[in-house]
Amino acid sequence: MDRTGLYPFADRANTWGPVWFWASLALMILGHDAYYYWVHRAMHLPRFFRKFHRRHHRSNNPSPFTAYSFDLREAFMMVSFVALWPLVTPTPWGVIPLFILHQIFRNTLLHSGYELMPARADGRPLLDWLTTTTHHDLHHASAGSNFGLYFTWWDRLMRTENPDYHAAYARAVRRAPVVEAEPVLAEG
């Protein structure tokens, strides 16, 4: 498929079968999440924010129309991942469009303004390791936290998750968070 010879891994990966096809899609999503976290966090540094990311944050109340409202430099940084990944990771060509569809779906969902992640009984997200609309809305409201795209792992590991996230999520899904009751000591 690649006539220039720039992507020899991709051509080779096309012959590795369906297990590798789906594994490489999962790896690409995980790799992109790490790439996105660190690039996104760097774009929030004062010296880069105006040049790379300011246009996207002009919306404090995101909508699907702001999901791809990028400065050209930011767009270049986001597209670079898709061009660079197959250079270093054997990725079948058919994985790339599936990855792009996944990325568009998740990014649009995060900017939808509607919390669609089901809640557990304690008011936390059912899949607490996935980012939610509320998670990303807090990033737009207070740009110093919640840099993750697909997963909450990096924000938790790097302590950049907004401390109000779980309470805001519980409010968004109209569930009161479960509060541990203080033990009652018998007077004696």
C-alpha positions in Angstrom: 0.0 0.0 0.0 2.8 2.5 0.9 4.7 3.0 -2.3 7.2 5.4 -0.8 8.6 2.9 1.6 8.1 5.2 4.6 5.9 2.8 6.5 7.4 -0.7 6.2 5.9 -1.8 9.5 2.4 -1.1 8.4 2.7 -3.2 5.3 4.2 -6.1 7.3 1.5 -5.7 10.0 -1.2 -6.2 7.4 -0.1 -9.9 7.2 -0.2 -10.5 11.0 -3.9 -11.5 11.2 -7.0 -10.3 13.1 -5.6 -10.6 16.6 -2.8 -8.2 15.9 -5.3 -5.9 14.0 -7.4 -5.4 17.1 -4.4 -5.4 19.5 -2.8 -2.7 17.4 -6.0 -0.6 17.5 -6.0 -0.9 21.3 -2.3 0.0 21.4 -2.8 3.0 19.2 -5.6 4.3 21.4 -3.4 3.9 24.5 -0.5 5.5 22.8 -2.6 8.4 21.6 -4.0 8.9 25.1 -0.5 9.3 26.5 0.6 11.5 23.6 -2.5 13.6 23.9 -2.1 14.0 27.7 1.5 15.3 27.5 1.0 17.5 24.4 -2.2 18.9 25.8 -0.6 19.6 29.1 2.3 21.3 27.4 0.0 23.5 25.3 -1.4 24.8 28.6 2.0 26.2 29.6 1.9 30.0 29.4 4.5 30.3 26.7 2.5 27.9 24.4 -1.1 28.5 25.3 -1.7 31.6 23.1 0.1 30.0 20.1 -1.4 26.5 20.3 -4.6 26.1 22.3 -6.3 29.5 23.1 -8.9 29.2 20.3 -10.1 25.9 21.7 -10.6 27.3 25.2 -12.6 30.3 24.1 -15.6 28.1 24.8 -16.1 27.7 28.5 -19.3 25.7 27.8 -18.2 23.2 25.1 -20.4 21.9 22.3 -19.7 19.5 19.5 -18.8 22.5 17.4 -15.9 23.3 19.7 -14.5 19.8 19.6 -12.4 20.6 16.5 -12.0 24.3 17.0 -8.2 24.4 16.9 -5.4 26.8 16.1 -3.4 25.5 13.1 -0.4 24.7 15.4 -2.6 22.5 17.6 -4.2 20.8 14.6 -0.7 20.0 13.3 0.3 18.5 16.7 -2.9 16.3 16.8 -2.5 15.1 13.2 1.2 14.4 13.8 0.4 11.4 16.0 -1.5 9.6 13.2 1.4 10.2 10.8 4.1 9.2 13.3 2.5 6.2 15.0 2.8 3.8 12.0 6.5 4.8 11.6 7.3 3.2 15.0 4.6 0.7 15.6 3.4 -2.0 13.2 -0.1 -1.0 12.5 -2.3 -2.4 9.7 -3.6 0.2 7.4 -7.2 -0.7 8.2 -6.7 0.3 11.9 -6.0 4.0 11.0 -9.6 4.9 9.9 -11.1 2.9 12.8 -8.8 4.9 15.2 -9.8 8.2 13.6 -13.5 7.3 13.9 -13.0 6.4 17.6 -11.1 9.7 18.2 -13.8 11.8 16.5 -16.6 10.0 18.4 -14.9 10.3 21.8 -13.8 14.0 21.2 -17.3 14.9 20.1 -18.9 13.1 23.0 -16.6 14.9 25.5 -17.8 18.2 24.0 -21.5 17.3 23.8 -22.6 19.1 27.0 -24.5 15.9 28.0 -23.3 13.4 30.5 -24.0 10.0 29.0 -21.8 7.8 31.2 -24.0 5.6 33.5 -23.5 6.1 37.2 -22.9 3.6 39.9 -25.0 3.7 43.1 -22.4 5.8 44.9 -22.6 8.6 42.2 -19.3 7.7 40.5 -19.0 6.9 36.8 -19.7 3.2 36.0 -16.4 3.1 34.1 -14.4 5.5 36.3 -11.2 5.0 34.3 -12.8 6.6 31.2 -13.1 10.3 30.8 -16.6 11.7 30.8 -18.2 14.8 29.5 -18.2 16.2 33.1 -14.4 15.5 33.3 -13.8 17.5 30.1 -16.3 20.2 31.0 -14.3 20.9 34.2 -11.2 21.2 32.0 -12.9 24.0 30.0 -14.1 25.7 33.2 -10.8 25.5 34.9 -8.0 24.9 32.4 -5.4 23.7 34.9 -6.8 20.2 35.3 -8.2 17.2 33.5 -5.9 17.0 30.5 -6.8 13.4 29.5 -8.7 12.5 26.4 -9.8 8.9 26.7 -8.7 7.7 30.2 -8.4 9.3 33.6 -5.2 7.4 34.4 -2.7 10.1 33.5 -4.6 12.8 35.4 -4.7 10.6 38.5 -1.1 9.5 38.2 0.1 13.1 37.7 -2.4 14.6 40.2 -3.9 16.9 37.6 -7.5 15.6 38.0 -9.9 18.3 39.3 -10.6 17.5 42.9 -14.3 18.4 42.4 -14.6 15.9 39.5 -16.6 13.1 41.3 -18.9 15.6 43.0 -19.5 17.4 39.7 -20.2 14.1 38.0 -22.7 13.1 40.7 -24.5 16.4 40.3 -24.5 16.0 36.5 -26.2 12.6 36.7 -28.4 13.7 39.7 -27.0 11.2 42.1 -25.9 12.2 45.6 -22.5 10.9 46.3 -22.4 8.3 49.0 -20.8 9.7 52.1 -19.2 7.5 54.6 -21.0 7.9 57.9 -19.0 8.8 61.0 -19.0 5.9 63.5 -21.2 6.6 66.5 -19.4 6.1 69.8 -21.4 4.9 72.7 -21.2 7.2 75.7 -20.1 5.3 78.7 
